[in-house]
């Protein structure tokens, strides 16, 4: 894992860019290079490079409208004597704090530390967050589920035309956005399972709807995998003693209808399937305590069905 502190992003990307922009703006106000150097706390040679050379700047910071507004305000204040170093520092700190709150510093931090991608991290402004750790655990579970599916022989043949997905819900999930899955779905290519992206919350409405319906009756059923309906696999599931249930393929009010069916039977099935309808491909859902559990069960069922 690449460990980077947000303060490193500020020091290495943000401040150098702000110094270059401030130097150029102060020069435009008629200040000498020595005066600019004094304001910025750098050497005159550095200012010469900022103003006349081709110093590297971070476009994500340089092109942001708040950066331009702050640089213009600070430069005008310093040039006109309305601001001193303390005032300028306060303006720059306010800009940095704004950029740390789901702003461009977060974007740069995610690029530098991919483990943060998709977490909606707000560590800089709110500190350590137990809820964030729970979200990370859910995302990690979906990554493990995708690994199981992509490395299990035979799963590729079970991927439906619409693609497969795997989802895991947060423990208190009540919305599609609380269920993590693979954006763009998992698909089959040349007999292999391809996982196109890292998991994100809200990435699969169909899997999420099924999981949320299950959680409405059995809160510990937080994961599901969808695959093509296959009689051999259903027979294997029944032979293994799994609870198998058929449901209607229609999309309208599917979540509510599933919840009602689960409640009527007093239990959430292990395997849920439909036979399709006009424009709807036959799909089976394998449910589990998490997506990774459902993926492992799926791999076992596919293997057994291939041997049957």
Wavefront OBJ file of the C-alpha trace (Angstrom):
o trace
v 0.000 0.000 0.000
v 1.226 3.529 -0.819
v 0.978 5.514 2.424
v 0.690 9.249 1.841
v -0.388 11.884 4.334
v -2.659 14.687 3.141
v -0.102 17.148 4.501
v 2.381 15.774 1.948
v -0.050 16.655 -0.817
v -0.292 20.190 0.538
v 3.491 20.598 0.801
v 4.440 18.920 -2.473
v 1.575 19.939 -4.775
v -0.529 22.750 -3.358
v 1.960 25.227 -1.856
v 4.445 25.178 -4.782
v 1.564 25.886 -7.158
v 0.224 28.716 -4.992
v 3.687 30.280 -4.727
v 4.075 30.320 -8.518
v 0.644 31.848 -9.037
v 1.126 34.426 -6.271
v 4.540 35.418 -7.604
v 3.112 36.023 -11.070
v 0.133 37.946 -9.737
v 2.332 40.114 -7.494
v 4.618 40.789 -10.472
v 1.582 41.882 -12.435
v 0.900 44.377 -9.612
v 4.364 45.864 -10.204
v 6.311 44.403 -7.284
v 10.009 43.670 -7.746
v 11.329 40.142 -7.521
v 12.991 40.972 -4.204
v 9.705 42.288 -2.788
v 7.905 39.186 -3.991
v 10.601 36.980 -2.444
v 10.145 38.747 0.875
v 6.388 38.204 0.839
v 6.638 34.541 -0.129
v 9.615 33.634 2.062
v 11.692 32.324 -0.849
v 14.844 33.427 -2.665
v 14.917 35.975 -5.477
v 16.240 33.222 -7.750
v 13.147 31.173 -6.990
v 10.921 34.119 -7.814
v 12.768 34.581 -11.109
v 11.957 30.967 -11.984
v 8.324 31.423 -10.924
v 7.861 34.546 -13.024
v 10.087 33.994 -16.048
v 10.704 30.268 -16.135
v 8.483 27.234 -16.651
v 7.971 25.864 -13.135
v 5.759 22.822 -12.608
v 2.290 23.518 -11.267
v -0.485 21.132 -10.328
v -3.361 21.749 -12.808
v -6.010 20.435 -10.400
v -5.067 23.272 -8.029
v -4.020 25.930 -10.520
v -7.184 25.685 -12.615
v -9.654 25.710 -9.710
v -11.741 28.854 -9.563
v -11.235 29.231 -5.793
v -7.481 29.261 -6.340
v -7.741 32.126 -8.805
v -10.037 34.098 -6.519
v -7.760 33.637 -3.497
v -4.546 34.428 -5.386
v -6.021 37.616 -6.816
v -7.347 38.714 -3.419
v -4.087 38.004 -1.567
v -1.890 39.580 -4.235
v -4.014 42.723 -4.334
v -4.024 42.923 -0.534
v -0.242 42.507 -0.231
v 0.506 44.892 -3.100
v -1.823 47.564 -1.756
v -0.789 47.193 1.873
v -4.254 46.132 3.050
v -2.896 42.685 4.032
v 0.157 41.601 5.954
v 1.721 38.143 6.160
v -0.743 37.008 8.830
v -3.739 38.002 6.705
v -2.279 36.279 3.654
v -1.604 33.111 5.651
v -5.189 33.097 6.920
v -6.483 33.294 3.340
v -4.226 30.461 2.157
v -5.162 28.252 5.129
v -8.853 28.841 4.445
v -8.298 27.767 0.829
v -6.422 24.613 1.876
v -9.169 23.652 4.344
v -11.790 24.106 1.664
v -9.783 21.907 -0.699
v -9.445 19.222 2.004
v -13.219 18.864 2.366
v -14.050 16.558 -0.587
v -12.116 18.970 -2.834
v -9.066 18.842 -5.124
v -6.697 17.862 -2.300
v -8.871 14.777 -1.804
v -8.648 14.072 -5.547
v -4.853 14.320 -5.473
v -4.699 12.240 -2.282
v -6.734 9.452 -3.896
v -4.430 9.497 -6.935
v -1.385 9.237 -4.658
v -2.964 6.636 -2.373
v -5.350 4.391 -4.365
v -6.571 2.662 -1.180
v -8.694 5.779 -0.559
v -10.466 5.614 -3.910
v -14.237 5.318 -3.603
v -14.310 5.737 0.196
v -15.661 9.276 0.254
v -12.840 9.960 2.729
v -13.328 12.952 5.045
v -10.477 12.155 7.417
v -8.909 15.623 7.118
v -11.968 17.537 8.280
v -13.638 15.090 10.658
v -10.892 12.842 11.937
v -11.058 9.066 12.303
v -14.530 7.784 11.569
v -15.771 4.346 12.672
v -18.369 4.449 9.906
v -15.592 4.848 7.349
v -13.898 1.718 8.678
v -17.168 -0.166 8.192
v -17.424 1.124 4.621
v -13.842 0.003 3.963
v -14.649 -3.474 5.273
v -17.648 -3.696 2.927
v -15.588 -2.564 -0.068
v -12.860 -5.058 0.844
v -15.479 -7.812 0.988
v -16.689 -7.015 -2.530
v -13.074 -7.018 -3.760
v -12.652 -10.487 -2.247
v -15.905 -11.622 -3.852
v -14.761 -10.367 -7.260
v -11.449 -12.190 -6.785
v -13.279 -15.440 -5.994
v -15.497 -15.121 -9.069
v -12.645 -14.194 -11.407
v -10.408 -17.070 -10.289
v -13.010 -19.847 -10.073
v -13.162 -22.163 -13.112
v -16.555 -22.353 -14.730
v -17.948 -19.068 -13.401
v -17.424 -17.381 -16.786
v -19.950 -19.777 -18.344
v -22.534 -18.707 -15.757
v -22.262 -14.984 -16.518
v -25.526 -13.786 -18.114
v -25.610 -11.563 -21.182
v -26.404 -8.561 -18.989
v -23.335 -9.279 -16.874
v -22.812 -10.489 -13.325
v -22.432 -8.416 -10.202
v -21.785 -9.003 -6.546
v -22.892 -6.748 -3.728
v -22.406 -6.336 0.003
v -24.520 -3.988 2.088
v -23.612 -1.918 5.099
v -25.032 -3.429 8.325
v -27.724 -0.738 8.562
v -28.372 -0.375 4.820
v -31.723 1.020 3.739
v -30.926 2.410 0.295
v -29.219 1.333 -2.930
v -26.398 3.752 -2.100
v -25.625 1.655 1.008
v -24.753 -1.429 -1.071
v -21.303 -1.741 -2.661
v -20.877 -3.515 -6.004
v -18.737 -3.430 -9.162
v -19.371 -0.444 -11.478
v -20.144 -1.541 -15.015
v -20.793 -5.128 -13.884
v -18.555 -8.177 -14.168
v -18.529 -9.674 -17.647
v -17.231 -12.658 -19.596
v -14.561 -12.310 -22.253
v -12.970 -15.206 -24.118
v -13.952 -17.645 -21.400
v -12.614 -15.451 -18.580
v -14.311 -13.359 -15.917
v -13.341 -9.696 -16.246
v -13.741 -7.247 -13.334
v -13.676 -3.748 -14.863
v -13.300 -1.574 -11.762
v -12.945 -1.387 -8.018
v -16.179 -1.599 -6.008
v -18.246 1.462 -5.232
v -21.377 2.118 -3.244
v -24.542 2.396 -5.326
v -23.023 0.644 -8.355
v -25.750 -2.004 -8.905
v -29.427 -1.273 -8.458
v -30.604 -4.826 -9.232
v -28.287 -6.613 -6.788
v -28.860 -3.894 -4.186
v -32.645 -4.227 -4.486
v -32.404 -7.975 -3.856
v -30.053 -7.544 -0.907
v -32.176 -4.828 0.702
v -35.300 -6.989 0.333
v -33.491 -9.866 2.044
v -32.249 -7.619 4.849
v -35.799 -6.458 5.466
v -36.526 -9.977 6.764
v -33.062 -11.301 7.662
v -30.666 -8.413 8.469
v -27.662 -10.758 8.376
v -28.245 -11.551 4.656
v -26.185 -8.664 3.310
v -24.652 -10.134 0.150
v -25.697 -11.466 -3.241
v -24.336 -12.564 -6.615
v -26.404 -12.683 -9.796
v -25.784 -15.192 -12.577
v -27.650 -16.846 -15.438
v -30.458 -19.177 -14.445
v -29.445 -22.781 -15.110
v -31.451 -25.882 -14.174
v -28.347 -27.941 -13.437
v -27.177 -25.346 -10.921
v -30.624 -25.142 -9.322
v -30.724 -28.932 -9.028
v -27.305 -28.932 -7.364
v -28.427 -26.224 -4.942
v -31.487 -28.248 -3.971
v -29.401 -31.413 -3.588
v -27.053 -29.551 -1.262
v -30.010 -28.686 0.971
v -30.087 -25.005 0.061
v -33.405 -23.175 0.186
v -34.381 -22.329 -3.411
v -37.221 -19.967 -4.343
v -38.637 -18.852 -7.669
v -39.990 -15.324 -8.131
v -41.598 -13.220 -10.844
v -39.224 -11.569 -13.323
v -40.994 -8.192 -13.475
v -39.039 -5.145 -12.322
v -41.956 -3.079 -11.036
v -41.941 -2.942 -7.223
v -39.579 -5.931 -7.194
v -38.030 -5.027 -3.859
v -41.362 -4.718 -2.102
v -42.704 -7.916 -3.666
v -39.624 -9.873 -2.634
v -39.788 -8.571 0.914
v -43.429 -9.630 1.144
v -42.647 -13.106 -0.231
v -39.758 -13.559 2.195
v -41.941 -12.458 5.106
v -44.769 -14.814 4.087
v -42.452 -17.827 3.990
v -40.739 -16.724 7.188
v -37.251 -17.000 5.776
v -34.933 -15.632 3.113
v -33.857 -18.296 0.574
v -30.276 -19.172 -0.206
v -30.945 -19.137 -3.936
v -33.501 -16.966 -5.699
v -34.324 -17.266 -9.413
v -36.704 -16.279 -12.171
v -37.317 -17.675 -15.665
v -37.252 -14.334 -17.427
v -39.896 -12.438 -19.367
v -40.149 -10.351 -22.520
v -36.895 -8.391 -22.648
v -35.742 -9.796 -19.304
v -33.042 -12.449 -19.188
v -33.504 -15.356 -16.702
v -31.429 -14.546 -13.622
v -30.508 -16.359 -10.410
v -29.319 -14.720 -7.195
v -27.179 -16.534 -4.662
v -27.508 -14.907 -1.241
v -25.087 -14.930 1.669
v -24.098 -13.107 4.828
v -21.773 -11.036 2.626
v -20.967 -10.800 -1.050
v -17.803 -12.848 -0.538
v -19.838 -15.621 1.132
v -22.287 -15.563 -1.775
v -19.399 -15.656 -4.273
v -17.859 -18.713 -2.600
v -21.210 -20.508 -2.652
v -21.654 -19.528 -6.306
v -18.250 -20.962 -7.220
v -19.080 -24.243 -5.466
v -22.476 -24.528 -7.162
v -21.013 -23.817 -10.597
v -18.310 -26.435 -10.082
v -20.817 -29.051 -8.897
v -23.195 -28.269 -11.758
v -20.384 -28.704 -14.290
v -19.621 -32.143 -12.839
v -23.258 -33.234 -12.702
l 1 2 3 4 5 6 7 8 9 10 11 12 13 14 15 16 17 18 19 20 21 22 23 24 25 26 27 28 29 30 31 32 33 34 35 36 37 38 39 40 41 42 43 44 45 46 47 48 49 50 51 52 53 54 55 56 57 58 59 60 61 62 63 64 65 66 67 68 69 70 71 72 73 74 75 76 77 78 79 80 81 82 83 84 85 86 87 88 89 90 91 92 93 94 95 96 97 98 99 100 101 102 103 104 105 106 107 108 109 110 111 112 113 114 115 116 117 118 119 120 121 122 123 124 125 126 127 128 129 130 131 132 133 134 135 136 137 138 139 140 141 142 143 144 145 146 147 148 149 150 151 152 153 154 155 156 157 158 159 160 161 162 163 164 165 166 167 168 169 170 171 172 173 174 175 176 177 178 179 180 181 182 183 184 185 186 187 188 189 190 191 192 193 194 195 196 197 198 199 200 201 202 203 204 205 206 207 208 209 210 211 212 213 214 215 216 217 218 219 220 221 222 223 224 225 226 227 228 229 230 231 232 233 234 235 236 237 238 239 240 241 242 243 244 245 246 247 248 249 250 251 252 253 254 255 256 257 258 259 260 261 262 263 264 265 266 267 268 269 270 271 272 273 274 275 276 277 278 279 280 281 282 283 284 285 286 287 288 289 290 291 292 293 294 295 296 297 298 299 300 301 302 303 304 305 306 307 308
